[in-house]
């Protein structure tokens, strides 16, 4: 079996590729020309990997005409991880990379005579403003979106679900939770998601004495909201389960890949405070017209405010049946490792 993989140079993509090498006879990595040297440095001397220059924004996807014809005939699977992920990204960039890029790859898949499965990495952000249980089998619940990334991933997933292939190609969609660092090392390559807040706390660690003199620290959030996170290595494990063990002939299946014991927003913020050495308790504020300004004062993009008041619960029936295996993703078991790099940074240069 041979596969075409996008997004291999990303954080999650690198994790997934390492575990896929033994499953496929060969893997073609679709790489933009400007990222080719980086990719070769990340995956040197691997005989089962080929680097294919291409761009999802081009309709042909693959640049070289001969490679285009050869790969089209050879591959059995497509694994689409690449996306423009920026919670503050503008609509034009998000749309071109996430929607048009996915559209071009779906068109290419339909031209490949031997491709029988299209694995697509989506996000639980497609639930948007939905309140209540969000089922794996449903996409459209009339939800609205607070950022262009989530909105364009919704439209990209809509395309994957509804693309009219001329022959039968199974589609497997993995809606990943908020990706956090490695559950063993805590490593994360950039400030993103919940790390906006911890980075703000670290940048203001010299004010720790002032903050510790306060009885509470008011923050806009709902203390009962569930924080749907997943460490990158756990997300990798579950996606690999789906790719390696898919024996089902159903044309479409969707999975909510989030932790099995998730923290509330309140619990996570308290753990952030503890890691940085801040003693007062966070005090949850109701969502008002001032909340966007307050979260920005705390270093958090206002686009994340929707999630700080979320009342969404993610159904995981497909996930539990097909992907979980013997693996759990219990926040209480990995949180010490996740916060270890943050604790270390907080101690750099003394106690502030």
URPEPE-V461836 format. One record per run of one state. SS is the DSSP state (a for helix, b for strand, c for the rest). FROM is the first residue (numbers start at 0). TO is the last residue. If there is no record, write none. Layout:
SS_FROM_TO / SS_FROM_TO
This chain:
c_0_0 / b_1_5 / c_6_9 / a_10_19 / c_20_24 / b_25_30 / c_31_31 / a_32_41 / c_42_47 / b_48_53 / c_54_60 / b_61_61 / c_62_63 / a_64_73 / c_74_75 / b_76_79 / c_80_89 / a_90_110 / c_111_115 / b_116_122 / a_123_126 / c_127_130 / b_131_133 / c_134_146 / a_147_161 / c_162_168 / b_169_175 / c_176_176 / b_177_179 / c_180_193 / a_194_202 / c_203_203 / a_204_211 / c_212_214 / b_215_219 / c_220_224 / b_225_225 / c_226_227 / b_228_230 / a_231_243 / c_244_250 / b_251_256 / c_257_259 / b_260_260 / c_261_262 / b_263_263 / a_264_275 / c_276_279 / b_280_284 / c_285_289 / a_290_296 / c_297_300 / a_301_307 / c_308_310 / b_311_313 / c_314_315 / a_316_321 / c_322_328 / b_329_329 / a_330_346 / c_347_351
